[in-house]
Each structure stands twice: as C-alpha cells, then as structure tokens.
Amino acid sequence: MFAALGDQTRLGLVARLSAGEPLSITRLTEGTDLTRQAVTRHLEVLSDAGLVRSSRHGRERLWALERARLELARRSLDQISDWWDEKLAALKASVEE
C-alpha cells in the first residue's frame, strides 16, 4: 500500500479521486502530460494495493477511491508517528538527565 502511494503520479491520482465522484481515464488524464495507458498502469498498481476500484458504466471504466483502505494507511502512519514521538521524548529525557 505504501509503495503504491510512494509514487508522485499515483499520489496525484488518489488526490483527484478523493475530491468526489468516480472518474474515467479520460477525466483523470485531463490537464496532465500523461497518456491514458500510463494512467491505467498507475491505477492498476493502486487497485492491486486495494486503494482504488473500477466499475464499468457502458463503454467507460470509472475509477473510485477505496476510502476505508486509505483510512487504514492513515491510521498506520499515525501509529508510527506516535511510536516515534514516544521514542524521541524518551531520548530527550535521557539526554537532559
């Protein structure tokens, strides 16, 4: 999951999808220098990580954010951050003694 989010392009796609409704590849490529094929590859990586899902609507394939999975990533990062805060506070206390 974090490897998928570690790419700037994929992070940008997640940001665009987090704004609301599911989007097509065409809409996701608007205003970018990316090809539809490149965006599709990035979305497939995000899908494999469980961060997005696609559905067919007629001839279009729409992509939507899996908010629960993204929330899991946020909670994991919060736990890591809390752990580091505790360790740094203990180190500070030790150094100040």
C-alpha angles and dihedrals in degrees: 000000000000092000089055091050092045093077116089094219093050091046088053091051090051089051092051092048092047090063092078139276128046113275135210124234088254092056092044092054095048111115094012135099090231125113121232088247092055092049090048091053091050091048091051090055089050090047092051087053090051094244099117137021133200133217133185120244107178107303093341129089111213123202125211134182119253095224096185092058091047089050089053089055090050092050091049091052090047090054092050090048092050090049091052091047090055093047093047092048090052091048091049091050090049093050093047092053 
